[in-house]
Amino acid sequence: MISKENSFDLNLKWHFPDTKRYAFTFIALFVLLIIIYGNSFHCAWQFDDFANIVKNENVHLKTLSWENIIKTFYVKGFEKKGIIRPLSYLTFALNHHIGGANVFGFHVVNFAIHYLASIFLFLIIYNTLRLPLLNGRYEKNAYAVALLSVFFWATHPIQVTAVTYIVQRMASMAGMFYIMAMYFYLKGRTISSTKKRIALFALCGISAMLSFASKENAAMLPVSIFLYDLFLIQGLSSENVKKNLKIAILPLLIILVLGHYYVDLSTIFDNYKFRPFTLWERILTEPRVILFYISLILYPINSRLTMLHDIEISGSLLTPWTTLPAIFIILIIIFIAFWVGRKWPLISFCIIFFFANHIIEGSIIPLELIFEHTNYLPSMFIFLPITILTINILDYFSYKKSVQLIMSFCIVVLIAAQGHTTHIRNAIFKDTITLWDDNIKKSPNLHRPHHNLGDGLLISGNYEEGFSELKKSLYAKPGASIHQKLNTHFRLGIYYLNITEEYDKALEQFYKILRHVPNHSDALNKIATIMFYKNDLTNAEKYIKKAIQLHPDSNRFHSTLSLILLKKGDPDKAIKEANKGMKSNKNYLIGEAFRLKNDLTKSSFFFKRHLEQFPDQFPVNLALIEIYYLLKGQKALKQRVFHVMGLIKEKELPEILLNFHNELNCLDYSRIERIVNGINSTMADQSDSLSELLND
């Protein structure tokens, strides 16, 4: 029975030494989390995963050379962009090096990070509750309170986007090292051995650097440690406050230095040009966002949780009317937290920790307004006051079995309900369609869910529904950027270009992009491609050269120019551009160039090299059929013809030749005639051989 006499131990046998308590905690947490997050290990790449991992060649680590490792520290454009979140990207690179693009390994690492963060959160709460300043108020119940607090935090569905959403390893890993740094500081601050203190403070410093190398919001760590020391180790007295004002300069200075290193303050206001809100509107909206986060923490049902939330922007203190009350509520909560800091220092610290760690992502920096994963770190201590209240209620009803049993049952049900909701949320991340279909149900007026669902449907081959969702997204509200809908115009352009082959409609979409962003290099590339298809080679070359001028290192653009130059009859320049172009079609383009130069031996050499990578591509097989026919290489010709016949299946040869022409625009009647003659002669020889066999 839970009672005051047994210190509300929840039947966990308080006489066990700490090592056994720790063992129970570690095992129980692992079992609970593996049950809850076990269905997340095969969830697909989502949203920003593609730009940061799947399509980011810098993290596609092939060898563990120092040069390649350094390259992973740069998001895109090695030596052109600053180092951003280097540890996060390095872990992505190591994952990719070990398991390629298989999501399983990435999810295992994310789970391990969340598990370790939970362990260190338990350790710091457990040790904090036994600090001398708390006067033994929580020491007897420390284990039960710490365990229950961590169970609430670790199983909470608001953490899903920081754990199951792969790229937000940045948030969870920063949180893990952050809480490790605080734990090592606590142990170093309270231990008597000088050598151990130095070692623990060194671990604190290392963890702090690793946290900041994972994500920038770790810059608040010096402030959190300062407040922790003031509230829970020294005590919030007038004397201590005065004494620590001088010390406070150090953490503030560290934040300013780190902020200057990672954020170009001069460009902050410039970046607001691309947001659908101003700096002032963001400052006014964020208090409402913070209160919404608190409501999600207290009432985390599935229907309220989603990837992208639709929140009304605060245009003034009175629009919407909840803006001013939200500001007052937060100010009052913070004021009360400081006011009762001397009497209830632990409760005060937990509240201030939550708000303090929302400052970086909830203030002037022009980030998007709302994301659930930003709560991963700030919410770490928020469940501690709730758990303490729960234990106090148990204390009040210590001699009423029925009330205690009901309360115990409710706690178990609550944790189970949280875990079940988390499990459901993981399943929603299974693939692109399930994620964004769910998001549309919860935020139907936002642009990106419709766009992303449409994109996912097109990729899966559901062209009609995908096209419909893209059209809907054009009339929805942009939540992140005023240029967000340009992505939809681009995707529609691709749809008209590749699916329906309506070139004029495709051009219309790409021209809409250029009207807003004249230097949109991808749109310029696509326009050049369409001009190439339409045989307008002068304009095709003009547009692709403008794209190359904007991004001279883009191998895609050089490949497009190489193709245009081939059609213009300039094989030497085409070879030069092909060598700068994409590796996937480099050999094919060079093979075509040598064919134009009438060097069929070299041409066939490069075509065969291309064939080694892509044995089933029709263009290279057809090109080799033409060359072998001209060179009278009967054996090789026969092999290519039979290979093509095996690939045709339900398609007709005229259709294949037409597609060959549409894609590469390099067929004329004489080439078609040679390819057809090569195929016919081979089939005729085969027919003659069969006839001879029958006659024999």
N, C-alpha and C positions, 0 to 999 in steps of 0.2 A: 504493500500500500504506500502511496505517496503521502508523506506527512512531514511536519516540521522536524520531528525527531530524527528522521533519516535524511534530512537536508534535501528532500525532493529529488532523490537520486534516480528516479524513473527506473528503479530496479537494476541499475547498472553496476552494482557491487562496488561501492565507494572504497572498500578496503584494498582494491587492486592498486598497485603502484602505477605511476604515470606511464611507464612503458607499455603496460597492458591496456591502459586507457587509449593511448595513442594507437596501438595496434588495432583495437576495436574500431576506433574512428577511421583509420586509414582503410581498413577492409570494408567497413559499412559504407563509407563514402564511395569507394570504387564499385561495389556491387550495385548500389543505388544508381549511380551515374551511368554505369554500363547498361543497366536495364532501360534507363530513360533515353540515353543517347545512342543506344545500339543501332537504331534504325537510321542514324544519320551518316553512317560510314560510306554509303554508296550514293548519297545525294549529289546531284549534278553541279557542274560549274554554274554560277549565277552572276548576273549583273556585272559588277566591277571586277570579278574574278578574271574575266576575259582580258581586259586591258592591262591588269597588273600581273597576271600569271600566264594565262594561256597564250596570249599574243605578244607578251613581253619577252623578246629574244634574250634580253640580258640575264634573265633568270633560268634560261634553258642551259644549265651548266653541263657541258659535255665532259670536261676534264677538271680535276681539282688543282689546276695551276693557280698561282697567286694572281696572275693577270686576269683570269676568268672570274676568280672570287671577287676581286676589286670591282669588276664590271657589274656584278650583281647589285652593288651599292647604289647604282644609278638607275632611276626608274626607267627612263627612255633616253636614247641618244647619248651613248657613252662619251664622256668628256665634254658634253654640251649642257647637261643639266646638273644641278647640285646634288649632293648626296642627301637622300630623303629616306628615313626609316631603314637604315642599312641592315639592321639585324633581322627585321621582318622579311625583307627581300632575300637575304642570305638563306634563311630557313626555307623559303619557297624554292630557292635554287637547289638546295640540298635535297629537298623532297623530289624535285623534278629529276635530279641526277640519279636518284635511287630508283624511282618508280615511274619516271616519265610523267605523262599527263593523266595517269590513273588517279582518280580522286581519293581512293581508299587511304593511301599513305598520308595525304594531306589531312584527311579527317581524323586519322589516328593521332597525328601530332596535335591537332586542335583539341581533341579530347584530353590528351595528356596534359596540355597546358592548363585547361580548365580544372582538371583534377588536382594538379599541383597548386594552382591558385587557391583552391578550396582548402587544401591541407594547410598552407601557410596562413590562410585567414583563420582557420581554427586555432592554430598555434598562437597567433598574436592575440586573439580574443581571450583564449584560455589564460595566457600569461598576463594580459592586461587586467583581467578580473581579480587577479591576486596581488596587484600592486599595493604597496603600503598606504598610498594616499587614499585609497578607497576604503580604508579602515575595516577591512574584513567584511564589508557589506555584501560582497558577492562571492567571497572565496569558497564558502561551503557548496555553493551551487555552480561554481565556475565551469565544471565539466559539462553539466547538463545544459547550461545556458550557451556555452560555446558550440556544443554539438548541434543543438537545435537551431541556433542562428545560422550556422554554416549549411545545414540541411535546407533551411528556407532560401538562403541565397543561391546555393549551387543548383537547386532544382527549379528555380524560378524561370518561367517561360520567357521573361524579358531578356534572358541571357542567350537565347537561341541564335540571334543574329550576330553575336560575338563568338559563337562556338561552331555552329553548323554552317554558317556563311563563311566560306574558307578565307577570303581575303581579310576578314575582320579578326584574323589571328593577330593583326596589328594591335587591336584594342585589348584582346584577352592576354596577349603576351606582355604588353605594357603593364596591365593590371597585375599579372603574376609577379613580375620582377619588382613592381612598386610595393606590393604587400610583403614581399621577401625583404626588401630594403628596410621597411618599417619594423619588421620582426627582428632583423639583425641589429637595428639601432636600439630597440627595446632591450634585447639581451646584453648588448654592449654597454648600454647606459646603466644597467642594474647589476652587473656582475662585479665582483671584487678583484678578481685576478687581472693584473695589468696586461699580461701577454694575451689572455683571452679577449680582453676588451679591445685591444688593438686589432686582433684578428677579426672580431665581429664587426668593428667599424669599417675595416677593409672590405669585408663581405657586403656591408651596407653600401659602401661607395661603388663597388663593382655592380651590384644589383641595380643601383640608381642609374648608372650609365647604360646598362643593358635595357632598362625600362625606357629611358629616353631614346635609345637607338631603335626601339620598337615603335614608339609613337610619341608625338610632341606633347600630348597632354600630361606626360610624366613630369613636365617642367614644374608642376605644382607640388612635387614630392618634398622639396625643402620646406615649403609652407606647411604641409601636412605634418612633417616631423616636428617642426617648430611648435605647432599648435598641440600636438600630442604631448610633447615634453612639458609645455606650459600648463596644460589642463590636467594631465594625468600623472606626471612625475613630480613636477614642482608644486603645482596648485595655483589656481587663479586668484591670487591675492594682489592687492595694490602694489605691494613691495616687489613681487615677482614680475608684475606687468611692467613696472618702471625699469627694473633690472634688465628685462628682456627686450625692451624697445631698441636698445643699441644692437643687440644680437639680431633683431629682426631685419636689419639692413642687409645682412648676408644672404638669407634666402631670397629676398626681393632682388638683390643684385644678380644672383644666379639665374633667376627667372628672366630678368632683362637681358642678360648675356645670351642665354639659350634662345630666347625669343628673337634677338637680333640675328643670331646665327641661322636660325631655321626660317624666319619670316622676314621678308623685305617689307618693313613697315611702310615704306614710301609707295608700295604698290597696292596696299590694302584697299584704299579708296578706289583705285583704278579697277580692281576686280569686281566692285559692285556694279560696274557698267553692264556686266553680263548676267546679273541676278535680277529676278522679278521683284526685288525688294531693295530698299535703300538701307544705309547704315542705321539710320534712326528707326526705321520700321523693324529692323532685326532686333535692336535693343528693346523695343517695346513688345515685340512678340515673344521673345525668349522666356520672360517670366510665366506666361501662359503655357509655354512648352514644358517648363520645369514642373509646374503643377500638374500638367497632364502626365508627365513621367511618374510623379508620385501616385497619381490615381491608378496608373497601370501596375505599379508595384503592389498597391493595396488591393486591386481588383483585376487580376490578370486573366480574364477569360479570353478564349481564342478569338472571339468576334471583335475584340478591341486591339488585337496585336497584328501587325502587318509589316511588310518591308518598307513601304512608303506611305506616310500618313498625309492626309489632306488637312492642313491647318490654315485657318484664315489669318492673313497678315494684318497686324495692328497698324492702321494708318495714322492713328493719333491716340492720345490717352483715353479717349472716349469711344473709339471705333476699333473693334467691337467694345461693348460696354464692359466686358470682363477684363479688359487690359489694366485699368487703374486698380480695381480690386486685387488682381493677381500680383501687381507690384507691391501693394500694401501688405498683402498676406505674407509674401516672402520676407519683406523687411521686418514685419512683426515677429515672424518665426525666428529669424536670425537674432533680433534684439532680445527675445525671450531666452534663446539659447545662451547668449552671453550673460544675461541677467542672472540666470540660475546656475551659471558655470561654477560658482564656488560650492554651492550645495549639491548639485547634481553634475559633476564634471564629466562623467562618462556619457550621460545622455546628451549633454551640450556638445561634446566633441563629435559624437556620431552625427548630429544634425548639421553642425558646421562643416564637417568633412564632406557631406553630401553636396552642399551648395558650393563649397570652395572648389571641388573637383569638377564642377560643371562650368566654372568661369571661362576656361580657355575655349571650349567648344560652344559655349552659350553666351558669348559676349560680342566683341566687335569684329572678329575675324570672319570674312565673308564665306563661311561654310553654309551648307544647306541647313534649313531651320530645325529639322527634327529627324533623328535616327535613334532607334531603340538601343543599338549597341553602345551608344555613348554613356549608358548607365552602368556598364560593366564595372568600372572602377568606382564611381561615386556611390553605388549602392552597397558596397561591401560591408559597411557598418550600420546600414539603415535598419536591418532586421534585429539588431542587438537590443534597442529599447523595446521593441515588440516582444522579444523573447523574455526580457526581464519582467515586463508587465505580465506576461503569461505565468511566469514562476511566482510572481507576487499574488496573482489571483489564486493559484494553487495553494499558496501560503494561507490566504484568507479562508479558504475552504478546506484546510488541512485535516479537519476531523469529520468531513462529510464525504463518505465513500462514493455515493452516487454522483455528486457534482464532480469529484475528481475523475471518476471513470468516464463521465460524459466529456469532460475537458480533454482527457488523454485521447479518447476516441476522436474528438474533433481535430486535434493536432495531427494525428495519423492520417485522417481523411484529408486534411488540408494539404499535407505534404504529398499524399498520393494524387490529389487533384492537380496540384501544381505539376507533378511529374507527368501525369497523363496529358495535360495541356502541352507541356514541352514535347512529349512524344508525338503528339498530333502536329505541332508546329514543324518538327523535323520532317515529317512525311510530306508537308507542303513544299519543302525544298527539294523534293525528289527530282523534279525536272523543271524546265523553264515554263512550260504550259501550266502546271499545277500551281507554281508560285504566283505567276502574274494573274491567273484566273482568280485566285483567292484574293489578291490585292485589289482587283477591279471590283469585287463584291463589297470590299470595305472602303475603298476610295475610288468610286466610279467616275469622278470628275477630273482625275489627274491624267496628264498626258502620258507619262512614262509607262505606267502599267499597260495601257492600251498598245503603245508602241512596242514594248517588249514582248507582249503576248502575240501581237501580229508578226513580229520578227520570228518568234519561236514557231508559230504555225507555218510560216513560209518555209522555214528550214526543214520542218517535218513533212513538207509536201502538201500541206492543207492550204492551197493557194487562195481559195475563195474566202475562207474565214480569216486568213491572215491579212488579205487585202482589205477586208471589211474593218478589221481592228485598226489597221494603219490609217484608214480614212477617218475613223472615229477619233483617233488621237489628235488629228489636225484641229478638231473643234474642242478639245479638252484643255484644261488649265496647266500651263507650264509651272512646275514646282521648283525647278533647280536653276534654269537658265532661260533667258529670253530667246536664245538661239536654239533651244531644245528641239523645236519642231523642224529645224533644218535637217536633223537626223532622219525624221520621218520622210521629208521630201527626198532625201538621198536614198532611203530604202525603197520608196515608191519608184524612184528612177531605176533602181536595180531590177525591180519587179517588171517594169515595162521593157527594160532592156533585155533581160535574160529569160523571162517567163513568157511574156506575150509578144516580144520582139516588135513592140510599137515604138519605133525610134523617136518619132516626133513627140510623143507623150513623155518619153524618158527625158528628152532634151528640155522639155518644159519644166520638169521637176528640178533638173540640175541648174537651169538658168535662174530659177527662183532662189536657189541657194546663193548663187553669185551676186544677186541683187542685194543681199544682206551681207555676205562675206565675199568680196571680190577675189580674195586670195585663198579660197577654199581649194586646196590642191587636189583632193580626191575628186571633187566635182569636175575640176579641169581635166583630170585624167579620164574620167568617164565620158566627158564631152568629146575629147580627142578620140576615144575608142569608137564612139558612135559616128563621128565624122569619117573615121577610117572605114567603118562598115558601109557608109554611104558613098565611099570613094572620093570624099572631099579631102584629099591629102594635104592640101595647103593649110586649111584651117585645122586639120588634125595635128599637124606639126606645130602650128602656132600655139595651140592650147597646151600640148604636152610639154613644150619647151618652157612655157610660163610655169607649169607645175614643177618642172625640174629646177627652174631658177629659185623657186620657193623652198624646195627640198631636194638639193642636189644629191643627197645620199640615198634617196628612195630607189631601191632596185626595181620596184614595180613600174615606176615611171620610165626608167631607162629601157625596160623590156618593151613597153608600149612604143617608145620612139624607135627602137630597133625594128619593130614590125612595120611601122610606117615607112621607114627608110628602105626596107626590103621591097615594099610595094612601089616605092618611087624609083626603084632600080639603082640604089646606091649601096651595094653589098659591103664595101669596105667600112663605111661609117656605121652600117648596121652591125657589123662584127664588133666594132669598138663599143657601141652601146650595149650589145648583148653581154659583153664581158663585165659591164657594170650592172647588169640586170639580175633578175631572179635566177637562182641556181636551177630551179625546177624546169625552166624552159630555155636555158642558155644554150645547151647543145643543139636543141631543135633549131633555134634562130640562126646559129652559126652554120648548121647544116644547110638551111635554106639559102644562106648567103653564098656559100660555096656552090650550091646548085645554080644560082644565078650567074656565078662566075664560070660556069660550065666545068668546074673541077669536081666531077662526079665521085672520084675516089675519096677525096677529103670530105665531100658532102655525106657519103654513105658512112664514113668513119664516125662523124659527129651524130648522125641519125642513130647509129647503132649504140653509141654511148648513151643517148637519150633513152633508147629502147631498154637498156639495162635497168633504168629506174622506173620506167613506165611502159611495160611490155604490151599493155592492152590499149594504148592510145591510138585512135584511128588515124590522126594526121601523120604521125611518124611512120606507121605501117603503110599507108597509102603512098607517102613520099618514097619509101624504099621500094615499093612495087614499081613505081615509075623508073627509078634509077636502075634496078635490076633488069627491067625490061629493056632499057636503053643499052646497058652493058652486056646484055644477053647472058646474064648469070642465072641459068635455068634452075639450078638446085636452090639457090637462095630465093629466087622469085617464087618458086613452088611453095617453099616454106612460109613466106610472107602471105601469099594468097590463101593458103589453107588456114593460117592463123586468123586472117580477117574473116574468112567464111565462118570460123568457129565463134567469132565475136558478134557477128551480125544478128543471129538468133531471130527475133521478130522484126527487126528493121530491114528495110530494103536498101540495096546499094545506092540508088539515086538519092535517097534521103540522107545517107551517110555523106555522100559527095556534096550535097547541098549544105549540110551542116558544116562540113569542112570549109566550104567556101565562105559561109556566113561568119564563122569564127575567125578565120585567118585572112580572108579576102585575097588569096594568092592563087586561085585557080583561074585558068583560062581554058578555052576549048581544047587547045592542043594538049594541055596537061591532062584534062579529063579523058581525052582520047587515048593517051598513052597508058594511063592507069587502067582504063576499061580494056584496052587491047592486051595488057599484061595479064589481067585476070582471065579474059576469054581464052587467050592462048594456053594458059596453064590448065584451065578446065577442059579445053579441047584435047590437049595432050593426055590428060587423065582419062577422058572418054575413049580416045584411041587405044590407050593401054588396056582398058576394060574390054574393048571390042576384040583386041588381039587375044586376050585371055579366054574369051568366050569361044573364038574360032579355034584355038588350040584344043 
